[in-house]
Amino acid sequence: MRLLTLATAIFVNGLHVQANIGPPGVTSSMPPPPALSSPTILSDNPEVVPTMPAPPSNTTELAIVTQFENLRVNAKTLLRFDPESSTNMLSGAVVALAMIPEAVGFSFVAGISPIMGLWTTVVLGFMAACFGGRPGIMSGASGAVAVVVAPLVATHGVQYLAPCAILAGIIQCAAGYFKVGKWIRLVPHPVMLGFVNGLAIVMTKSQLSHFSGLDNKAAKATMIGLTALTMIAMKVIPLVTKAVPASLLTILITTLVSKVFSLPAKTLMDVAGAETFKGGFSVLPKLALPKIPFTLKSLKVILPFAFTMATVGLIESLLTLQLVDGLVDDGKRGSTSKECRGQGIGNIFSGVIGGMGGCALIGQSLINVEAGGTGKLAGITMSATLGLGLLAFAPLLGQIPLASLVGIMLLVCQQTFAWSSLRLFGKIPKLDALIIVLVSYITVVEDLAIAVVSGTILSALSFAWKQSTQVHSTQLVDSSGFRVFQLFGPIFFGSTQRFESQFDVKNIPESEVVIDFGGSRVYDHSALETITTVADKLRENGKKVHLRRLSPDCQLLLGNMHEGGTPPFQIERDEQRDPRYSPVSDAYAK
């Protein structure tokens, strides 16, 4: 890092040298900057007079000496990192190490080479850190996306994965442009509980599949034993030290145990081949266009997977953004639109290199924030550290036992599952409990996007039904002899029938009726139409209708509905007491 900084300083000062010296035979019009001969020239003491060396006789020599003095000072300045930058770089390096086992594990879930899962994390993590909406978020290959694309790879081949990631990135960029990310706030909490529970179940099923297909009993016993050792070590190591991520120490321990005792453990190299983990520049991903026919048939194959991948990735990324917003107390809120675009750009570039795509990772983001990484530099450092590690240490990664990654992933599944949701049954409304179970079930048997959309729709319908039952009224006869209906509760498309049922038109003896909306709210066009319908029925029965306590916007919209005709009601306006709100209706707005 110091050599890189020094080289940067040399390059910058080299530009100054060219600017001051110029080409041969040309005298620069800019005077050379003053040389810094000693630190005393920076003193604030007026009695200290800095001494300047005698200037060289040659102008070129003076410029060179001056530039070398500036080079020395600039290098010291660049090497003096502020605490915030140092913290971000350190946390980014720690997260890079923690990314390795998860990225390799998710690669197996997706059915691709582990090295491509790692390069996906490098590229996606860098792009999302640069263009995302919330510094501190860590992105990479994820289990949620891996579960979505696994059927595509298994059915149509790995060649369809890259175009799927590119198309998903384009969809995410479009979502950012049209500000779709703001709708994440409408996803109810029961839906999110079902989402994470279903995701944990799907990931667990994928990990358990590694225990089948082993050659003999010794291999199975080794797989079970090393997996158990991994899970125990992951729990014990944090109690001893937190200086190094527990996952890395656990992998080191299981690898040493496997080698020292010559256990018949299946390694990553056995699974992916020696070519994947040979290291050096040959493992760098190649930029290439997708190797599939660009036809409508191919689009029909990848579009459903790409849309699901984009939706699931954005849901998890935006949830991570909300979580980091709550943890980082800097007075700032992340931009959902920027985060959509950042994830989209990252997925596009990960597809260009043949990667699997991904999204923001909740676990790694928590590690980063808790370590003090709250800037973009943390994500950039994570990507750079992991990329350099793949070039130099890939052969060592190939010796890691598969069981160690399976054990880590099983613990990730255990931590992902919202165990607290089980204690909610019997304490929350039955419909909310049903939504948790339903979303979890759909996540397991279908996919995450369908589960979240279905759960959100069911929650919205449930809310609308509950609100529709809140409409009621009281009746009285005022001093003027008018029948007054005082309404309470929201009036919208779901409560219009209940609103109409409040008026027994044929059994109202008074000639004038007042409908007082002071305890109610008119929310949509359906409500406006129902008010007109009730007023028409009352007028047909010889009643004069007065509407009271409507917002100015409601008054305007109701007036526009009867423009050119005689409305069946009279609106009473009171600027002091009329409420202020806007119904969701543009049908008659001017």
LOSEPA-818966 format. One record per residue (C-alpha): x negated, y, z. Coordinates in steps of 0.02 Angstrom, whole numbers, padded with zeros to 5 digits, always signed. Each point is the difference from the previous one (the first is absolute). Layout:
<pts>
XYZ ...
</pts>
This chain:
<pts>
+00000+00000+00000 -00143+00120+00041 -00086-00039-00166 +00163+00030-00092 +00025+00166+00089 -00180+00053-00035 +00021-00043-00183 +00157+00106-00006 -00092+00145+00076 -00142-00019-00127 +00126-00001-00142 +00090+00155+00063 -00162+00095+00027 -00061-00058-00169 +00143+00096-00076 -00054+00154+00096 -00176-00022-00066 +00063-00005-00179 +00110+00151+00031 -00143+00102+00074 -00144-00055-00109 +00090-00027-00165 -00078-00071-00156 -00178+00044-00049 -00018+00176-00059 +00164+00059+00076 +00004+00104+00156 +00153-00024+00111 +00099+00155+00044 +00044-00075+00169 -00122+00037+00141 -00066-00152+00091 +00082-00032+00170 -00105+00040+00152 -00109-00140+00066 +00027-00072+00174 -00174-00014+00073 +00046-00033+00181 +00152-00020+00112 -00036+00169+00081 +00081+00091-00146 +00169-00065+00064 -00025+00076+00172 +00130+00122+00066 -00132+00092+00102 -00035+00167-00084 -00172+00007+00078 -00055-00155-00091 -00064+00050-00169 -00017-00144-00122 -00164-00015-00090 +00002-00037-00184 -00142-00087-00090 -00093+00095-00130 +00089-00023-00164 -00091-00096-00134 -00065+00102-00141 +00093-00101-00130 +00191+00020-00009 +00024-00183-00047 -00099-00058+00152 +00105+00114+00111 +00161-00076-00067 -00064-00178+00027 -00055+00035+00179 +00166+00083+00036 +00099-00147-00068 -00097-00126+00103 +00032+00102+00156 +00185+00003-00041 -00006-00187-00036 -00066-00032+00175 +00136+00105+00083 +00141-00068-00109 -00053-00180+00033 +00006+00030+00187 +00172+00077-00018 +00067-00145-00102 -00072-00127+00121 +00085+00084+00148 +00171-00085-00006 +00139+00076+00101 +00080-00117+00129 +00163-00016-00095 -00085-00059-00160 -00109-00122+00095 +00151-00073+00088 +00093-00021-00164 -00147-00085-00083 -00027-00118+00146 +00184-00048+00011 +00005-00027-00188 -00150-00118+00009 +00083-00099+00140 +00161-00017-00098 -00099-00058-00153 -00063-00147+00101 +00173-00037+00065 +00069+00004-00178 -00103-00149-00061 +00092-00147+00079 +00172+00074-00030 -00035+00039-00183 -00069-00174-00032 +00149-00078+00089 +00125+00101-00101 -00091-00051-00159 +00039-00181+00039 +00181+00045+00028 +00007+00084-00171 -00094-00142-00083 -00150+00099-00065 -00187+00000+00031 -00049+00072+00171 -00129+00115-00079 +00137+00084-00102 +00102+00025+00157 -00150+00087+00077 -00029+00110-00153 +00185+00043+00003 -00025+00066+00177 -00153+00100-00055 +00087+00085-00147 +00172+00022+00077 -00072+00058+00166 -00105+00133-00086 +00138+00068-00111 +00132+00000+00136 -00119+00090+00119 -00037+00134-00130 +00176+00029-00065 +00112-00063+00141 +00114+00103+00109 -00071-00037+00172 -00185-00005+00050 -00037-00147+00113 +00103-00128-00096 -00097-00154-00058 +00057-00087-00159 -00049-00163-00083 +00059-00171-00053 +00151-00040+00109 +00102-00150+00051 +00164+00084-00049 -00058+00023-00179 -00087-00169-00005 +00162-00088+00043 +00088+00091-00142 -00127-00037-00137 -00038-00180+00051 +00148-00072-00099 -00053+00101-00154 -00177-00072+00005 +00063-00176+00033 +00130+00005-00140 -00081+00103-00138 -00186+00005+00042 -00122+00122+00076 -00011+00099-00163 +00171+00076+00039 -00056+00068+00169 -00101+00151-00063 +00137+00070-00112 +00123-00027+00142 -00109+00105+00116 -00018+00137-00132 +00187+00007-00031 +00034+00004+00187 -00121+00145+00016 +00089+00095-00137 +00167-00028+00088 -00075+00063+00163 -00070+00156-00084 +00172+00033-00073 +00076-00022+00173 -00121+00129+00066 +00040+00122-00140 +00188-00014+00032 -00026+00007+00190 +00080-00169+00031 -00108-00026+00154 +00110+00112+00108 +00135-00135-00003 -00105-00111+00113 +00079+00091+00146 +00166-00084-00044 -00066-00175+00035 +00078-00049+00168 -00100-00075+00141 +00088-00170-00004 -00048-00015-00183 -00182+00034+00042 +00002-00131+00137 +00070-00128-00121 -00127+00055-00130 -00154-00029+00109 +00070-00162+00071 +00034-00071-00172 -00171+00055-00061 -00083-00088+00147 +00095-00161-00038 -00047+00003-00184 -00184+00030+00039 +00001-00140+00129 +00071-00123-00128 -00138+00049-00121 -00136-00033+00130 +00071-00167+00053 -00011-00060-00179 -00191-00006+00020 +00017-00146+00120 +00072-00111-00136 -00099-00082-00139 -00159-00033+00100 -00099-00154-00049 -00017-00096+00163 +00035+00003+00187 -00169+00077+00039 +00036+00148-00113 +00172+00023+00077 -00071-00010+00177 -00134+00126-00045 +00129+00117-00075 +00110-00009+00155 -00147+00015+00120 -00081+00150-00084 +00168+00086-00017 +00032-00023+00186 -00177+00061+00040 +00030+00154-00107 +00162+00044+00087 -00078-00023+00172 -00153+00103-00044 +00110+00140-00069 +00083+00013+00170 -00158-00017+00107 -00125+00110-00093 +00094+00165+00027 -00008-00035+00187 -00189-00008-00010 -00041+00137-00125 +00089+00119-00117 -00155+00068-00082 +00021-00115-00150 +00165-00057-00076 +00052-00166+00076 +00043-00072-00170 -00179+00018-00061 -00076-00079+00156 +00127-00140-00011 -00045-00037-00181 -00184-00001+00047 +00030-00121+00144 +00106-00122-00102 -00125+00005-00143 -00146-00039+00117 +00097-00141+00084 +00041-00073-00169 -00181+00006-00059 -00084-00054+00162 +00110-00153+00021 +00010-00036-00188 +00190-00004+00006 +00096-00046-00159 +00080+00172-00005 +00071+00070-00159 -00085+00166-00041 +00047+00146-00109 -00129-00056-00125 +00085-00170-00009 +00164+00084-00037 -00053+00140-00118 -00161-00071-00073 -00181+00053+00016 +00016+00122-00144 +00115+00111+00103 -00125+00022+00142 -00166+00012-00090 -00017+00187+00039 -00098+00131-00094 +00064+00112-00138 +00076-00147-00091 +00145-00001+00125 +00050+00176-00045 +00176+00002-00072 +00015+00034-00186 +00112+00135-00069 +00116-00076-00128 +00175+00010-00068 +00123-00135+00052 -00022-00160-00100 +00183-00031-00039 +00103+00040-00154 +00076+00173+00008 +00176-00057-00043 +00173+00023+00072 -00006-00181+00058 -00155+00034+00105 +00082+00155+00072 +00152-00101+00052 -00115-00120+00091 -00099+00128+00101 +00130+00138+00026 +00099-00085+00141 -00161-00043+00093 -00073+00175-00031 +00157+00086+00064 +00005-00110+00154 -00186+00026+00029 +00018+00189-00015 +00149+00004+00116 -00076-00112+00133 -00167+00092-00010 +00083+00169+00021 +00108-00059+00145 -00150-00065+00097 -00108+00150-00048 +00131+00128+00051 +00033-00090+00162 -00188+00005+00034 +00002+00186-00038 +00137+00029+00128 -00096-00102+00127 -00163+00095-00026 +00095+00165+00008 +00058-00049+00173 -00173-00055+00058 -00103+00147-00066 +00044+00155+00099 -00064+00130-00123 +00164+00092-00031 +00008-00060-00181 +00122-00113-00089 -00049-00116-00140 +00071+00028-00174 +00104-00148-00058 -00010+00057-00181 -00190+00011+00003 -00010-00170+00084 +00107-00075-00139 -00113+00074-00131 -00159-00051+00092 +00058-00180+00015 +00053+00002-00183 -00168+00064-00061 -00087-00131+00106 +00105-00141-00070 -00027+00058-00178 -00189-00003+00020 +00005-00165+00094 +00095-00073-00147 -00128+00070-00122 -00137-00100+00088 +00110-00156+00004 +00049+00017+00184 +00160-00050+00089 +00060+00169+00061 +00047+00040+00178 +00062+00135+00117 -00037+00084+00166 -00042-00119+00141 +00078+00033+00169 -00126-00101+00101 -00157+00072-00079 +00073+00176+00008 +00027-00022+00187 -00180-00058+00021 -00060+00152-00095 +00104+00128+00095 -00042-00075+00169 -00185+00012-00047 +00021+00185-00040 +00014-00011-00189 +00126+00135-00044 -00075+00070-00160 -00013-00051-00182 -00185-00035+00028 +00045-00153+00103 +00090-00083-00145 -00135+00047-00124 -00136-00069+00115 +00097-00162+00021 +00007-00024-00188 -00184+00043-00027 -00060-00111+00142 +00101-00150-00059 -00056+00023-00181 -00184+00004+00047 +00025-00153+00110 +00073-00099-00144 -00152+00035-00108 -00126-00051+00133 +00085-00128+00113 +00124-00096-00109 -00100-00165+00010 +00021+00002+00189 +00188+00024-00018 +00009-00162-00100 -00057-00101+00152 +00145+00057+00109 +00114-00146+00049 +00176+00016-00066 +00065-00047+00173 -00068+00161+00076 +00103+00106-00120 +00153-00108+00028 -00015+00024+00188 -00018+00189-00019 +00149+00008-00117 +00107-00103+00119 -00038+00126+00137 +00042+00142-00119 +00167-00086-00031 +00027-00018+00187 -00036+00185+00026 +00107+00052-00148 +00155-00089+00065 +00105+00118+00108 +00022-00113+00150 +00089+00138+00093 +00144-00017-00124 +00044-00168+00078 +00036+00084+00166 +00121+00120-00084 +00129-00133-00039 +00147+00025+00116 -00056+00178+00039 +00033+00082-00168 +00156+00002-00110 +00035-00167-00080 -00008+00073-00174 -00176+00069+00031 -00055-00172+00061 +00077-00077-00156 -00097+00122-00110 -00164-00050+00082 +00034-00184-00034 +00066+00031-00176 -00148+00106-00055 -00122-00128+00071 +00090-00141-00091 +00006+00091-00168 -00184+00045+00018 -00044-00184+00018 +00113-00072-00136 -00003+00145-00125 -00119+00148+00016 -00033+00150+00109 +00076+00133-00113 +00169-00088-00016 +00000-00028+00188 -00032+00183+00043 +00126+00066-00127 +00133-00123+00057 -00028+00040+00183 +00006+00187-00032 +00162-00014-00098 +00079-00106+00136 -00055+00123+00134 +00069+00146-00100 +00168-00086-00022 +00004-00042+00184 -00034+00181+00046 +00132+00064-00122 +00129-00119+00073 -00037+00052+00179 +00012+00184-00047 +00162-00026-00094 +00084-00062+00159 -00043+00160+00094 +00130+00110-00086 +00146+00047+00112 +00108+00150+00040 +00105+00084+00133 +00161+00097-00033 +00077+00151+00082 +00122+00141-00039 -00079+00172+00023 +00083+00163+00054 +00046+00040-00181 +00097-00161-00017 -00128-00081-00117 -00040-00186+00011 -00189-00007+00028 -00102-00156-00040 -00170+00008+00085 -00114-00121-00092 -00153-00090+00070 -00131-00108-00086 -00086+00002-00171 +00104+00003-00158 -00085-00086-00146 +00035-00137-00127 +00013-00134+00135 +00122+00093+00113 +00122+00076-00126 +00136-00130+00032 -00012+00024+00187 +00010+00189-00028 +00160-00017-00100 +00076-00113+00132 -00006+00143+00126 +00146+00088-00088 +00178-00069+00009 +00061+00122-00131 +00187-00041+00009 +00010+00015+00190 -00074+00175+00023 +00143+00118+00045 -00101+00162-00006 -00002+00097-00163 -00183+00050+00012 -00147-00117+00034 -00176+00045+00053 -00142-00123-00030 -00143+00051+00115 -00170-00072-00052 -00094+00073+00149 -00042-00171+00072 -00032-00082-00169 -00116+00014-00149 +00039-00015-00185 -00145-00093-00081 +00038-00043-00182 +00111+00018-00152 +00113-00142+00056 +00042+00100+00157 +00042+00155-00101 +00116-00099-00113 +00087-00080+00150 +00030+00170+00081 +00084+00058-00160 +00104-00160-00009 +00064+00022+00179 +00039+00184-00032 +00097-00047-00158 +00106-00124+00096 +00037+00126+00136 +00049+00133-00128 +00114-00123-00090 +00091-00020+00166 +00024+00187+00018 -00147+00036+00114 -00120+00146-00011 -00178-00061+00034 -00138+00100+00084 -00181-00062+00000 -00103+00063+00145 -00183-00014+00055 -00071-00053-00167 -00178+00047-00046 -00022+00136-00133 -00063-00130-00124 +00154-00109+00026 +00111+00152-00023 -00088+00043-00163 +00009-00178-00069 +00184-00020+00045 +00038+00167-00082 -00092-00049-00159 +00097-00163-00010 +00161+00100-00025 -00068+00141-00105 +00134+00060-00120 +00140-00077+00104 +00083+00016+00168 -00085-00102+00136 +00115-00099+00116 -00079+00082+00153 -00056+00164+00073 -00177+00011+00065 -00023+00102+00159 -00171+00080+00009 -00087+00050+00160 -00181+00050-00025 -00033-00004+00187 +00068-00176+00036 -00010-00094-00165 -00138-00134+00002 -00150+00003-00116 -00039-00157-00100 +00003-00059-00180 +00101-00148-00068 -00089-00114-00124 +00102+00046-00153 -00051+00092-00158 +00154-00043-00101 +00081+00172+00020 -00150+00104+00047 -00030+00154-00104 
</pts>
